[in-house]
Structures are given as structure tokens and as C-alpha cells.
Amino acid sequence: MPLVGGSGYPARMADIQTQPTNVDVDEYLAGVDEPRRSQAQAMRELMTRVTGAPAVMWGPAMVGFGEMTYRNTSGEHDYFVVGFAPRKGALTIYGVYDDYGPAAPLFEGLGPHTTGKGCLYLKSLNDVDTAVLEHLVRQAWDRAAAR
């Protein structure tokens, strides 16, 4: 029986759109409207400092750091360890929130945020405690390194 992807159809490698690209991260971020551009640049600096890894574009709008392999119903896939996307509605942070278990107590001290489907959403980076955010990124990075 073929494996089924999120669309309900048999999974194919072409269905996996979040792949690393050769798009320049600086050029991508330069095209993001303010105030999200400044927040994205600050998030990049924070993740670069914590991970020591270079920023890489994944798909058309995600900036990722590091790489890991995960397995789901459609097979094995490469994905970044931590990353972000400067969306209009929120700065979306990936890798620091696991929606399969209880939220880490650190989230209580983060400031205004929402979560869902493995993502952390920040309306404004300026409204959160960046020391807590940095701790969450470091914790996710260290957890991935320990695997």
C-alpha cells in the first residue's frame, strides 16, 4: 500500500516543498516589508549566535539553521533544526515548540505569543523577552544535537 502524504494522495518527493535553496538570505530579507524585516534580521542574528550555523533559505520563505532527518508517514525527509519565517501576521518560529506534549514552562515568561502545529507565533519580536526566546532556541538546538 502506498504511503499517504498530507494531501491524502500517495506521497512523492515532489510533494515535499521545504527543501534548502540557493536563494541568498540577505536578498530575501531585504525584500520583506518593515517592521517585519527588522524583526527577521534580529531573529537571524539570534539564531546564528545560538547555533553557530549559517542561515539557509528553505523553500520560498523560511530561513533555517542546521539540518536533521525526520521520518513521517511519507518517508524520511531533511529539515532544518530551528528556523523562522517573517510572515505578515506574525514572525513564525520553527523548532522550539513541540505540540505533541506539554509546553515548556519557559513559554510563560516569553510574553505575547500563540502556538500551533509545531510553530511559535510572535506578533512582534519587540514584545517578547528575547533572553527567554534565546533559551528556547538553544534548548531546541541542543536537543537536536543530542539525537
Backbone as CSV, one residue per row, in Angstrom:
resi,resn,N_x,N_y,N_z,CA_x,CA_y,CA_z,C_x,C_y,C_z
1,MET,0.849,-1.175,0.000,0.000,0.000,0.000,0.896,1.239,0.000
2,PRO,0.624,2.235,-0.870,1.483,3.407,-0.920,1.316,4.282,0.315
3,LEU,2.386,4.970,0.661,2.318,5.911,1.774,1.484,7.103,1.363
4,VAL,0.786,7.696,2.309,-0.082,8.829,2.006,0.489,10.088,2.618
5,GLY,0.560,11.143,1.823,1.031,12.441,2.298,-0.114,13.223,2.899
6,GLY,0.139,14.442,3.331,-0.867,15.287,3.958,-2.039,15.598,3.056
7,SER,-1.847,15.502,1.752,-2.915,15.812,0.811,-3.910,14.676,0.677
8,GLY,-3.588,13.489,1.215,-4.453,12.334,1.064,-4.086,11.500,-0.153
9,TYR,-3.193,11.991,-0.982,-2.740,11.272,-2.162,-1.417,10.587,-1.855
10,PRO,-1.033,9.596,-2.654,0.255,8.949,-2.413,1.380,9.978,-2.372
11,ALA,2.261,9.819,-1.398,3.358,10.771,-1.215,4.407,10.578,-2.295
12,ARG,4.948,11.685,-2.771,6.042,11.686,-3.734,7.055,12.707,-3.229
13,MET,8.301,12.539,-3.588,9.317,13.505,-3.172,8.959,14.911,-3.641
14,ALA,8.289,15.035,-4.790,7.918,16.360,-5.282,6.939,17.050,-4.340
15,ASP,6.241,16.279,-3.485,5.295,16.876,-2.549,5.992,17.627,-1.427
16,ILE,7.245,17.311,-1.156,7.983,17.938,-0.075,8.570,19.239,-0.610
17,GLN,7.936,20.367,-0.253,8.349,21.650,-0.805,9.395,22.356,0.049
18,THR,9.542,21.961,1.287,10.501,22.640,2.156,11.865,21.987,1.999
19,GLN,12.587,22.478,1.025,13.929,22.000,0.704,14.879,23.198,0.767
20,PRO,16.158,22.956,1.063,17.101,24.076,1.030,17.235,24.602,-0.398
21,THR,17.414,25.905,-0.517,17.571,26.526,-1.832,18.879,27.300,-1.866
22,ASN,19.195,27.836,-3.030,20.391,28.671,-3.183,20.061,30.151,-3.098
23,VAL,18.838,30.492,-2.717,18.441,31.894,-2.591,19.246,32.535,-1.468
24,ASP,19.751,33.731,-1.701,20.537,34.450,-0.713,19.620,34.975,0.391
25,VAL,19.926,34.640,1.630,19.096,35.046,2.769,19.054,36.568,2.889
26,ASP,20.181,37.239,2.686,20.201,38.702,2.769,19.254,39.325,1.746
27,GLU,19.285,38.819,0.518,18.399,39.341,-0.532,16.940,39.096,-0.178
28,TYR,16.646,37.909,0.322,15.265,37.603,0.709,14.788,38.561,1.802
29,LEU,15.582,38.710,2.857,15.180,39.571,3.974,15.064,41.033,3.546
30,ALA,15.884,41.458,2.597,15.813,42.840,2.109,14.466,43.126,1.443
31,GLY,13.819,42.078,0.931,12.531,42.242,0.276,11.335,42.172,1.209
32,VAL,11.572,41.922,2.488,10.487,41.834,3.467,10.138,43.249,3.929
33,ASP,8.861,43.552,4.022,8.410,44.878,4.455,8.692,45.091,5.939
34,GLU,8.937,46.349,6.289,9.062,46.737,7.689,7.682,46.745,8.325
35,PRO,7.546,46.493,9.603,8.617,46.295,10.589,9.116,44.853,10.652
36,ARG,8.499,43.965,9.856,8.874,42.552,9.929,10.325,42.331,9.502
37,ARG,10.843,43.137,8.577,12.233,42.954,8.121,13.202,43.091,9.287
38,SER,13.073,44.136,10.081,13.976,44.345,11.222,13.869,43.213,12.226
39,GLN,12.650,42.735,12.454,12.445,41.627,13.384,13.085,40.349,12.845
40,ALA,12.953,40.130,11.536,13.549,38.938,10.917,15.075,39.000,10.981
41,GLN,15.630,40.177,10.749,17.089,40.314,10.828,17.576,40.079,12.258
42,ALA,16.830,40.553,13.248,17.194,40.311,14.651,17.074,38.822,14.982
43,MET,16.046,38.167,14.449,15.864,36.729,14.685,17.006,35.948,14.047
44,ARG,17.418,36.360,12.861,18.553,35.708,12.203,19.808,35.840,13.053
45,GLU,20.064,37.036,13.564,21.249,37.251,14.410,21.192,36.375,15.652
46,LEU,20.030,36.294,16.283,19.872,35.473,17.486,20.144,33.999,17.164
47,MET,19.536,33.490,16.097,19.706,32.070,15.761,21.126,31.758,15.306
48,THR,21.755,32.680,14.606,23.148,32.479,14.186,24.056,32.424,15.416
49,ARG,23.842,33.337,16.346,24.643,33.380,17.579,24.483,32.089,18.385
50,VAL,23.257,31.631,18.534,22.989,30.440,19.354,23.489,29.172,18.679
51,THR,23.224,29.028,17.382,23.530,27.764,16.705,24.935,27.697,16.135
52,GLY,25.491,28.836,15.760,26.778,28.839,15.076,26.671,28.364,13.639
53,ALA,25.460,28.096,13.180,25.221,27.596,11.825,24.836,28.747,10.899
54,PRO,25.139,28.613,9.615,24.732,29.661,8.679,23.231,29.600,8.402
55,ALA,22.665,30.743,8.084,21.256,30.815,7.693,21.128,30.329,6.254
56,VAL,20.131,29.482,6.007,19.879,28.936,4.674,18.395,29.086,4.372
57,MET,18.089,29.496,3.154,16.685,29.562,2.736,16.181,28.141,2.491
58,TRP,15.013,27.854,3.055,14.329,26.579,2.844,12.983,26.927,2.223
59,GLY,12.749,26.438,1.023,11.531,26.813,0.325,11.580,28.299,0.025
60,PRO,10.445,28.878,-0.320,10.446,30.278,-0.734,10.485,31.300,0.399
61,ALA,10.200,30.899,1.655,10.051,31.927,2.685,10.473,31.519,4.085
62,MET,11.264,30.455,4.231,11.695,30.018,5.547,13.220,30.096,5.631
63,VAL,13.700,30.630,6.742,15.136,30.724,6.984,15.459,29.676,8.045
64,GLY,16.307,28.716,7.694,16.603,27.617,8.596,18.063,27.547,8.988
65,PHE,18.303,26.872,10.113,19.648,26.701,10.665,19.854,25.238,10.983
66,GLY,20.968,24.671,10.531,21.243,23.263,10.768,20.378,22.391,9.882
67,GLU,20.566,21.094,10.035,19.790,20.142,9.248,19.662,18.847,10.028
68,MET,18.492,18.246,9.923,18.247,16.960,10.572,17.353,16.139,9.655
69,THR,17.267,14.866,9.942,16.386,13.986,9.196,15.253,13.569,10.110
70,TYR,14.035,13.646,9.613,12.881,13.172,10.379,12.097,12.201,9.522
71,ARG,11.326,11.386,10.171,10.528,10.369,9.479,9.059,10.601,9.811
72,ASN,8.228,10.546,8.771,6.782,10.593,8.974,6.129,9.586,8.029
73,THR,4.839,9.674,7.856,4.130,8.674,7.043,4.532,8.689,5.574
74,SER,5.146,9.780,5.123,5.548,9.834,3.718,7.022,9.486,3.522
75,GLY,7.719,9.113,4.599,9.104,8.681,4.470,10.060,9.536,5.279
76,GLU,11.351,9.511,4.885,12.389,10.287,5.551,12.607,11.589,4.809
77,HIS,12.767,12.667,5.578,12.944,13.985,4.974,13.991,14.775,5.745
78,ASP,14.678,15.635,5.029,15.606,16.564,5.668,14.844,17.830,5.989
79,TYR,15.192,18.442,7.106,14.539,19.667,7.538,15.521,20.432,8.405
80,PHE,15.323,21.720,8.558,16.210,22.495,9.418,15.881,22.219,10.882
81,VAL,16.828,22.470,11.765,16.650,22.219,13.197,15.801,23.330,13.820
82,VAL,16.187,24.568,13.596,15.411,25.728,14.036,15.362,26.705,12.868
83,GLY,14.330,27.523,12.858,14.215,28.489,11.783,13.066,29.447,12.030
84,PHE,12.831,30.301,11.050,11.754,31.274,11.161,11.277,31.685,9.778
85,ALA,10.099,32.284,9.764,9.544,32.859,8.548,8.897,34.188,8.919
86,PRO,9.293,35.262,8.248,8.714,36.571,8.547,7.382,36.762,7.819
87,ARG,6.340,36.177,8.340,5.011,36.279,7.740,4.384,37.623,8.105
88,LYS,3.420,38.065,7.309,2.760,39.347,7.589,2.079,39.355,8.947
89,GLY,1.353,38.290,9.269,0.591,38.247,10.512,1.408,37.990,11.752
90,ALA,2.552,37.346,11.585,3.373,37.003,12.748,4.745,36.533,12.285
91,LEU,5.717,36.713,13.163,7.029,36.116,12.955,6.877,34.668,13.425
92,THR,6.993,33.725,12.503,6.772,32.326,12.812,8.106,31.657,13.111
93,ILE,8.201,31.017,14.280,9.431,30.371,14.728,9.215,28.862,14.699
94,TYR,10.150,28.147,14.103,10.058,26.698,13.968,11.119,26.008,14.825
95,GLY,10.765,24.848,15.359,11.727,24.013,16.072,11.752,24.180,17.573
96,VAL,11.167,25.255,18.107,11.227,25.495,19.550,9.966,25.048,20.269
97,TYR,8.940,24.699,19.513,7.667,24.310,20.121,7.251,22.947,19.588
98,ASP,6.957,22.029,20.498,6.516,20.680,20.142,5.075,20.525,20.607
99,ASP,4.143,20.477,19.679,2.728,20.425,20.062,2.250,19.020,20.428
100,TYR,3.186,18.093,20.596,2.799,16.735,20.978,2.903,16.493,22.476
101,GLY,3.300,17.488,23.221,3.417,17.342,24.671,3.128,18.668,25.330
102,PRO,3.273,18.723,26.637,3.009,19.980,27.334,4.038,21.050,26.960
103,ALA,3.599,22.285,26.913,4.505,23.389,26.591,5.512,23.567,27.721
104,ALA,6.717,23.906,27.356,7.759,24.144,28.347,7.360,25.330,29.217
105,PRO,7.691,25.281,30.505,7.366,26.402,31.399,7.952,27.730,30.925
106,LEU,9.015,27.661,30.130,9.633,28.885,29.628,8.651,29.759,28.848
107,PHE,7.678,29.141,28.191,6.741,29.909,27.378,5.950,30.909,28.216
108,GLU,5.756,30.616,29.489,5.021,31.529,30.370,5.749,32.859,30.514
109,GLY,7.066,32.857,30.471,7.840,34.074,30.617,8.214,34.740,29.308
110,LEU,7.797,34.156,28.199,8.175,34.675,26.891,7.512,36.012,26.571
111,GLY,6.258,36.130,26.910,5.499,37.314,26.521,4.426,36.918,25.524
112,PRO,3.781,37.895,24.881,2.653,37.603,23.992,3.049,36.693,22.822
113,HIS,2.369,35.564,22.727,2.630,34.607,21.652,1.440,33.674,21.510
114,THR,1.397,32.958,20.400,0.464,31.861,20.208,1.256,30.692,19.644
115,THR,0.665,29.514,19.699,1.324,28.319,19.187,0.331,27.502,18.374
116,GLY,0.867,26.648,17.548,0.037,25.730,16.790,0.841,24.947,15.781
117,LYS,0.500,23.689,15.605,1.152,22.818,14.621,2.673,22.908,14.645
118,GLY,3.235,22.899,15.836,4.687,22.899,15.969,5.339,24.257,15.768
119,CYS,4.556,25.322,15.693,5.095,26.655,15.458,4.813,27.580,16.630
120,LEU,5.693,28.529,16.798,5.528,29.610,17.762,5.303,30.876,16.946
121,TYR,4.238,31.601,17.248,3.898,32.816,16.506,4.073,34.039,17.395
122,LEU,4.848,35.002,16.898,5.078,36.245,17.628,4.558,37.408,16.782
123,LYS,3.618,38.160,17.322,3.123,39.346,16.603,4.233,40.370,16.453
124,SER,5.051,40.500,17.506,6.165,41.440,17.461,7.310,40.917,18.318
125,LEU,8.467,40.849,17.737,9.650,40.419,18.483,9.958,41.402,19.608
126,ASN,9.562,42.651,19.427,9.820,43.685,20.429,9.031,43.478,21.718
127,ASP,7.959,42.688,21.661,7.091,42.492,22.831,7.440,41.270,23.663
128,VAL,8.442,40.491,23.240,8.781,39.271,23.980,10.143,39.418,24.652
129,ASP,10.373,38.567,25.627,11.649,38.532,26.333,12.628,37.741,25.455
130,THR,13.555,38.443,24.811,14.465,37.765,23.882,15.422,36.813,24.591
131,ALA,15.666,37.011,25.880,16.502,36.064,26.629,15.785,34.718,26.740
132,VAL,14.475,34.749,26.953,13.687,33.509,27.004,13.658,32.874,25.622
133,LEU,13.455,33.681,24.582,13.440,33.158,23.213,14.778,32.517,22.874
134,GLU,15.867,33.181,23.259,17.194,32.616,23.018,17.359,31.282,23.743
135,HIS,16.861,31.199,24.961,16.933,29.951,25.715,16.148,28.841,25.010
136,LEU,14.977,29.164,24.482,14.170,28.178,23.753,14.894,27.685,22.508
137,VAL,15.538,28.594,21.780,16.292,28.211,20.581,17.466,27.322,20.975
138,ARG,18.197,27.705,22.026,19.349,26.911,22.480,18.909,25.508,22.917
139,GLN,17.806,25.447,23.645,17.269,24.166,24.112,16.908,23.262,22.920
140,ALA,16.280,23.820,21.899,15.905,23.041,20.710,17.156,22.583,19.960
141,TRP,18.144,23.468,19.836,19.380,23.138,19.142,20.127,22.024,19.880
142,ASP,20.236,22.143,21.197,20.932,21.124,21.998,20.190,19.792,21.954
143,ARG,18.875,19.830,21.971,18.079,18.597,21.914,18.320,17.876,20.592
144,ALA,18.391,18.626,19.506,18.646,18.027,18.198,20.064,17.451,18.128
145,ALA,21.016,18.141,18.717,22.405,17.680,18.710,22.572,16.398,19.505
146,ALA,21.747,16.212,20.529,21.846,15.023,21.386,21.277,13.766,20.723
147,ARG,20.538,13.934,19.658,19.923,12.767,18.984,20.918,11.950,18.235
